[in-house]
């Protein structure tokens, strides 16, 4: 073979490789969670890989990313949920609230006959959620779903709730905590954000029930003495009174439209302030941190959360009396529980919070916290901040038989590769 033949073949190989390298990569649409979907943006729904375990189809970024991506030609649905809501496309208001489209490239999407950049696709009003009555749960509780209505009576579920009929607090609820939740949007607080829904027939407003001085009067009537109640319901240091807590917190959802939808009163319970802002808050943060842990296998988490029994306080004769914020309604739970289930590994754990800073009373469930890494670095046994203990799902079913069935093969210990954690704090004596 001549030198020229060799050079020619090398040149051909070089040009071939160069041609491959210079080929345009496949077009994608990139949606930046931090800026692209805000205010009056529509919901983006997708039936591809991002469908959650419960069948919900929100377009979501994946682990450790603030960018959601679609391939060119991939379909996406745009929904301006709300009875009177409509699309606003580059200033042109359309008399529809649902449009199917597909990715073109970058931030451009084809909607029918025209392409629009995502910042030109908006709703006339902010997306509005609704509550759907879907029958009953085990034990006779009313089953309600918080979510978003689509045309043809379709419904995109966000939270599934079993509401105790007359008491007006959840027996339990269920939702999906997506991986990478730490990349969520930040919800701006607004005045009176909670939606009243099923609470309109109460004799007083919710603001009345959650005002400390009114709670002294309410609890005083139960204990037979406002003076006795004032020893437990303390307003001066703003720490020992009841606050409204969302069992499915806004921070457990990615988009602002979802976060606002968690603000229904059917998603709330009374909890002692020192506990809500103590160990309950630490537990919620710990679960979100685990959901965003990139060293574990990619998987969304299934969350169940609920209440057990009614907490008590002693009257003048040291007789324990059940505490309600309204006559046999709005009970203060004795225990608040949360199940964290990782479906990919089929592992789960149950956390039980004692919702009383004055005395401890435990559900019949053997504590397994010492077998896990969930409560390292904070004192789960500090009762003023909310005593928390851990149970296996199997053991908890003996305590709470209404928990829906799902396959569990082991305890979710949080023992996969994880950020360094300090030695467990010794419990206070």
C-alpha positions as a printed Julia matrix, in Angstrom:
429×3 Matrix{Float64}:
   0.0    0.0    0.0
   1.45   3.39  -0.97
   2.0    6.27   1.41
  -0.61   8.3   -0.5
  -3.2    5.51  -0.13
  -2.6    5.43   3.61
  -2.96   9.22   3.9
  -6.15   9.11   1.86
  -7.71   6.44   4.1
  -6.71   8.34   7.23
  -8.28  11.5    5.79
 -11.51   9.64   5.01
 -11.64   8.26   8.58
 -10.98  11.7   10.03
 -13.73  13.31   7.95
 -16.15  10.5    8.9
 -15.5   10.95  12.63
 -15.68  14.73  12.28
 -19.02  14.4   10.52
 -20.38  12.34  13.42
 -19.13  14.85  15.97
 -20.62  17.78  14.07
 -24.06  16.19  13.68
 -26.69  18.24  15.54
 -27.82  16.63  18.79
 -31.47  15.76  19.23
 -33.56  18.82  20.08
 -35.06  18.96  23.55
 -37.29  21.32  25.48
 -35.88  22.45  28.81
 -38.13  23.85  31.52
 -36.38  25.63  34.36
 -38.3   25.04  37.58
 -36.97  28.26  39.13
 -38.4   30.65  36.57
 -40.5   29.04  33.83
 -43.62  28.0   35.78
 -44.79  30.8   38.06
 -47.82  32.97  38.8
 -50.45  32.32  36.14
 -48.56  29.52  34.39
 -50.68  26.49  33.44
 -50.13  23.04  34.86
 -47.91  20.9   32.66
 -49.06  17.29  32.48
 -47.15  14.45  30.89
 -47.9   10.77  30.39
 -44.31   9.59  29.91
 -41.67   8.5   32.4
 -42.65  11.13  34.96
 -45.97   9.53  35.89
 -46.0    9.11  39.66
 -46.65   5.74  41.32
 -50.26   6.7   42.02
 -50.91   7.47  38.33
 -50.68  11.27  38.58
 -49.02  12.82  35.54
 -47.37  16.11  36.47
 -44.32  17.02  34.39
 -41.5   16.97  36.93
 -37.73  17.3   37.0
 -35.85  14.29  38.26
 -33.4   13.82  41.12
 -30.91  16.63  41.77
 -32.17  18.82  38.93
 -34.25  21.96  38.53
 -34.73  21.25  34.82
 -37.55  19.17  33.36
 -36.85  17.97  29.82
 -38.86  16.68  26.87
 -37.64  15.35  23.53
 -38.65  17.08  20.32
 -42.11  15.9   19.32
 -42.92  14.62  22.81
 -46.46  15.44  23.88
 -47.37  17.61  26.86
 -50.74  18.81  28.15
 -51.38  22.36  29.34
 -54.17  22.89  31.89
 -55.57  26.17  33.21
 -57.64  24.49  35.92
 -60.54  26.49  37.34
 -64.2   26.86  36.41
 -63.8   30.23  34.65
 -60.15  29.97  33.71
 -58.93  30.35  30.11
 -55.69  30.36  28.17
 -53.82  33.56  27.38
 -51.48  32.9   24.44
 -49.28  35.93  23.74
 -52.13  38.2   24.86
 -54.8   36.33  22.9
 -57.38  34.93  25.36
 -58.81  31.61  24.18
 -62.12  30.21  25.4
 -60.55  26.89  26.5
 -58.72  25.77  29.63
 -57.03  22.65  28.24
 -54.69  22.3   25.24
 -52.57  19.41  24.01
 -49.21  20.31  22.51
 -45.75  19.0   21.87
 -42.14  20.02  22.33
 -40.43  21.85  19.45
 -37.1   22.83  21.01
 -35.67  25.01  23.77
 -38.66  26.66  25.44
 -40.91  26.45  22.37
 -44.03  24.31  22.14
 -46.51  23.71  19.35
 -50.13  24.26  20.39
 -52.38  23.49  17.46
 -51.41  25.62  14.46
 -48.81  27.82  16.17
 -45.67  27.58  18.27
 -45.2   29.62  21.43
 -42.37  30.08  23.87
 -43.34  28.91  27.35
 -43.3   32.44  28.77
 -46.11  33.34  26.32
 -48.31  30.45  27.45
 -50.29  31.54  30.51
 -53.72  31.43  32.11
 -56.15  34.29  32.54
 -56.22  33.5   36.28
 -54.05  31.49  38.65
 -54.63  27.75  38.39
 -57.33  26.7   40.87
 -57.63  23.35  42.58
 -60.82  21.72  43.81
 -62.06  19.01  46.17
 -63.77  15.94  44.77
 -66.01  13.61  46.8
 -65.13  10.06  45.75
 -67.13   7.99  48.23
 -65.98   6.49  51.5
 -62.87   4.97  53.07
 -62.44   1.93  55.28
 -64.21   2.61  58.56
 -66.81   4.93  57.06
 -64.71   8.09  56.69
 -65.59  10.4   53.81
 -63.08  10.05  50.97
 -62.07  13.32  49.35
 -59.41  14.2   46.81
 -57.65  17.52  46.38
 -56.55  18.09  42.81
 -57.28  19.68  39.45
 -60.26  19.2   37.14
 -59.75  18.43  33.46
 -62.38  18.36  30.7
 -64.61  15.28  30.38
 -64.8   14.88  34.18
 -61.16  13.81  34.46
 -59.38  14.69  37.69
 -55.65  15.01  38.45
 -55.28  13.9   42.08
 -52.75  15.56  44.38
 -53.85  14.42  47.87
 -56.21  11.58  48.83
 -57.95  12.23  52.18
 -60.14  10.17  54.48
 -62.01  12.77  56.54
 -63.61  11.76  59.84
 -67.24  12.62  59.23
 -68.32  14.8   62.14
 -64.94  15.64  63.65
 -63.62  17.48  60.56
 -60.03  16.24  60.77
 -58.36  13.62  58.57
 -58.32  10.02  59.7
 -55.46   9.67  57.25
 -54.31  10.96  53.88
 -51.97   9.86  51.13
 -49.73  11.6   48.57
 -46.46  11.18  46.68
 -43.27  12.94  47.78
 -41.13  13.16  44.65
 -37.4   12.61  44.59
 -35.4   15.83  44.49
 -38.08  17.73  46.44
 -35.41  20.11  47.75
 -35.45  21.69  44.28
 -39.09  22.74  44.71
 -40.39  26.23  44.07
 -40.78  28.51  47.07
 -44.37  29.46  47.89
 -44.91  33.06  48.89
 -47.14  33.3   51.96
 -50.42  35.17  51.53
 -53.03  36.38  54.0
 -55.7   33.84  54.96
 -54.48  31.24  52.45
 -56.57  28.31  53.72
 -59.67  27.26  51.82
 -62.73  26.78  54.06
 -64.46  24.03  52.01
 -66.27  21.73  54.51
 -65.99  24.06  57.52
 -68.63  26.65  56.69
 -71.19  25.21  59.14
 -69.04  25.69  62.24
 -70.4   28.37  64.59
 -67.1   30.26  64.58
 -64.32  31.0   62.13
 -61.13  28.94  62.08
 -59.26  32.05  63.18
 -61.37  32.01  66.35
 -60.45  28.39  67.17
 -56.75  29.01  66.63
 -56.5   32.15  68.78
 -54.75  31.39  72.08
 -57.05  33.41  74.37
 -60.11  31.74  72.83
 -58.51  28.33  73.38
 -58.19  29.12  77.09
 -61.95  29.72  77.15
 -62.75  26.61  75.08
 -60.5   24.28  77.09
 -61.63  25.96  80.31
 -65.22  24.94  79.59
 -64.03  21.32  79.12
 -61.92  21.26  82.29
 -64.45  23.21  84.34
 -62.07  26.08  85.03
 -60.45  28.69  82.8
 -57.75  29.13  85.44
 -56.83  25.44  85.15
 -56.88  25.68  81.36
 -54.6   28.74  81.47
 -51.94  26.65  83.21
 -51.79  24.45  80.11
 -52.75  26.86  77.33
 -50.09  29.54  77.83
 -50.32  32.63  75.64
 -47.59  34.83  77.14
 -44.62  33.0   75.62
 -46.49  31.92  72.49
 -45.43  28.31  72.82
 -48.13  26.22  74.51
 -51.28  26.55  72.49
 -52.78  24.85  69.44
 -51.8   25.77  65.9
 -53.17  24.61  62.58
 -50.85  22.06  60.93
 -51.15  20.72  57.38
 -50.69  16.94  57.39
 -49.54  17.12  53.77
 -47.36  20.25  54.0
 -47.0   22.65  51.08
 -43.24  22.06  51.14
 -43.79  18.44  50.1
 -44.88  19.54  46.61
 -42.85  20.89  43.69
 -44.9   23.59  41.98
 -46.55  26.63  43.54
 -49.88  25.53  42.03
 -49.58  22.27  43.97
 -48.35  23.99  47.13
 -51.34  26.35  47.21
 -53.61  23.33  46.77
 -52.34  21.81  50.01
 -53.88  24.74  51.93
 -57.34  23.26  52.35
 -58.65  22.96  55.9
 -59.51  19.29  55.3
 -55.72  18.82  55.31
 -55.28  20.32  58.8
 -55.19  19.19  62.42
 -54.65  20.98  65.76
 -51.13  20.49  67.14
 -49.3   22.07  70.05
 -47.16  24.97  68.79
 -43.96  23.83  70.51
 -44.38  20.41  68.9
 -45.34  21.65  65.43
 -42.25  23.85  65.3
 -40.16  21.29  67.16
 -39.7   17.63  66.34
 -42.57  17.41  63.86
 -40.88  20.04  61.7
 -37.52  18.28  62.08
 -39.08  15.0   60.98
 -40.67  16.59  57.91
 -37.33  18.15  56.95
 -35.54  14.82  57.48
 -37.96  13.02  55.15
 -37.54  15.66  52.43
 -33.77  15.43  52.82
 -33.96  11.68  52.29
 -36.2   12.1   49.23
 -33.51  14.36  47.73
 -30.6   12.07  48.61
 -28.86  11.37  45.29
 -26.89   8.44  46.72
 -30.0    6.26  47.09
 -31.75   4.45  44.26
 -33.97   6.76  42.23
 -37.49   6.51  43.65
 -40.36   8.73  44.73
 -41.7    8.15  48.25
 -45.28   7.25  49.11
 -46.51   9.08  52.22
 -49.43   8.2   54.48
 -50.17  10.49  57.43
 -52.96  10.47  59.98
 -54.23  10.76  63.52
 -55.12   8.46  66.41
 -57.42   9.11  69.4
 -57.99  12.42  71.2
 -55.49  13.99  73.57
 -56.5   14.71  77.16
 -55.76  17.21  79.92
 -56.59  16.86  83.64
 -59.37  18.89  85.24
 -59.37  20.13  88.87
 -60.01  16.6   90.1
 -57.2   15.17  87.94
 -59.72  13.46  85.72
 -58.45  13.33  82.13
 -60.81  15.1   79.71
 -60.73  14.85  75.91
 -59.86  18.13  74.2
 -61.88  19.49  71.27
 -61.76  23.01  69.82
 -65.5   22.78  69.09
 -68.18  20.6   70.63
 -67.16  17.06  69.51
 -65.47  18.6   66.47
 -61.87  19.57  65.71
 -60.36  17.1   68.21
 -56.73  17.55  69.23
 -55.13  14.21  68.24
 -53.4   12.11  70.87
 -50.96  10.8   68.29
 -50.0   11.94  64.81
 -48.38   9.35  62.57
 -46.57   9.3   59.24
 -45.67   6.33  57.03
 -42.74   6.69  54.63
 -42.71   3.98  51.97
 -40.06   3.52  49.29
 -41.77   1.39  46.6
 -38.59   0.67  44.64
 -37.04  -1.11  47.65
 -40.43  -2.11  49.15
 -39.26  -0.76  52.51
 -41.23   1.37  54.94
 -41.24   2.94  58.39
 -43.87   4.56  60.62
 -43.19   7.59  62.82
 -45.57   8.27  65.71
 -45.64  11.67  67.39
 -47.03  12.12  70.91
 -49.05  15.32  70.51
 -48.96  16.43  74.14
 -46.13  18.35  75.85
 -47.41  17.54  79.36
 -47.65  13.77  79.53
 -46.53  10.81  77.44
 -48.87   8.08  76.34
 -47.76   5.53  73.79
 -49.65   3.53  71.18
 -48.97  -0.2   71.33
 -46.07  -0.23  68.9
 -42.49  -1.36  69.61
 -39.96   1.42  68.98
 -37.32   0.61  66.34
 -35.69   4.06  66.02
 -32.38   2.64  67.31
 -32.23   0.36  64.26
 -32.31   3.34  61.89
 -30.53   6.62  61.16
 -33.66   8.76  60.95
 -33.37  10.58  64.28
 -29.61  10.99  64.58
 -28.55  14.54  65.39
 -31.75  15.63  67.14
 -33.52  14.64  70.34
 -36.66  12.71  69.38
 -37.43  12.08  73.09
 -37.9   15.7   74.15
 -41.6   15.71  74.99
 -42.04  19.5   74.95
 -40.94  19.42  71.31
 -42.87  16.26  70.53
 -41.78  12.77  71.52
 -41.35  10.65  68.37
 -40.91   6.91  68.1
 -40.59   4.55  65.15
 -42.45   1.36  64.25
 -42.42  -1.24  61.54
 -45.33  -1.06  59.12
 -46.35  -4.59  60.11
 -46.46  -3.69  63.81
 -48.36  -0.47  63.11
 -51.09  -2.36  61.27
 -51.94  -3.98  64.62
 -52.48  -0.48  66.0
 -54.21   1.03  62.97
 -55.99  -1.58  60.86
 -57.35   0.97  58.34
 -53.93   1.55  56.78
 -54.19   0.54  53.09
 -52.33  -2.56  51.99
 -48.97  -2.33  50.19
 -46.09  -4.79  50.06
 -43.35  -4.17  52.63
 -40.33  -6.47  52.78
 -38.17  -4.52  55.23
 -37.61  -1.53  57.51
 -36.63   1.73  55.8
 -33.54   2.45  57.9
 -32.01   5.3   55.9
 -28.74   3.37  55.97
 -27.75   3.79  52.33
 -24.76   6.06  51.52
 -25.7    9.39  53.02
 -24.27  12.66  54.26
 -22.17  12.38  57.47
 -24.41  12.56  60.56
 -23.31  13.46  64.09
 -23.57  11.03  66.98
 -27.09  10.71  68.4
 -27.85  13.24  71.11
 -28.48  11.77  74.54
 -32.12  12.18  75.61
 -32.87  14.7   78.32
 -33.44  13.23  81.76
